[in-house]
Amino acid sequence: MGKGKIIVASMMVFCVLIFIAAIAFFMMYQGELTEPTSEEKHAAILHAAGLLKSDVQDEKTIKNLFQRYILSRKVNLDSGEWVADDAVTQECKKLAPEHDPAKIYQRCAIADVYLVKNKNNKIQQIILPIFGKGAKSMMHAFLVLDPDGRTVKNLYYYQQRETPFLGARVEDESWRKQWPGKKVVDNNGKPVLRITQEKSGNIDEYTVDGISGATLTSMGVENSINYWTGEQGYGRFLQRITRDPDIIAP
């Protein structure tokens, strides 16, 4: 019995040491994230839209799927109106801390929007690139909405360096599966998404359970989504969709 207890205790200590080593390695590896290539971004968009299997890496397949099902557009965040590619004049300005809850540091007036169409060329999804600061890193994601511009179909983080087994779980299917059907804005177009750590079971269409042990990462997700669906982000564009759904027609 004594030897058994020693073996169990040794295994527990070993597991703890492995976990600490993994965290230490991650902290040493922290650094600036490199900008993803266009192929990596296209693959992430297809994953977010549910059009690409996780084991598919073939560049030709990714290129063909993207050209067939994805429309790339640009929108002026100040007006919420589409901008022709040949008429883009990008203007960026530094954000004051009180106007920068997502901690992105600067705001650019022109932003990308991706529209997902089906085989009949009908728009099925709206994909908004969003990013914001988590606990340890800048986190980049694609927020996938129904054509109503309010209802979430998916939230797909494709680039982040949050703490392994904690904040990094923003990529886990077990956490992401609660997002479909949630609303990011209310009936007046105001961002009201809330991520709670209370685990009270009192979850409505505007509330998502946070990641256990990763409060700062969860707050970062909430701040990012509310920023990008608000007036400084895609808010005016989403309000235009509510008034005139035909603006996203191919």
Secondary structure, DSSP 8 states (H G I E B T S, - for coil): -HHHHHHHHHHHHHHHHHHHHHHHHHHHH--------HHHHHHHHHHHTT-S-TT---HHHHHHHHHHHEEEEEEETTTTEEE-GGG----EEE--GGG-TT---EEESEEEEEEEE-TTS-EEEEEEEEEEE-SSSEEEEEEEE-TTSSBEEEEEEEE----TTTGGGGG-HHHHTT-TT-BSB-TTS-B--EEESS--S---TTEEE--TT-HHHHHHHHHHHHHHTSTTTTHHHHHHHHH-GGGG--
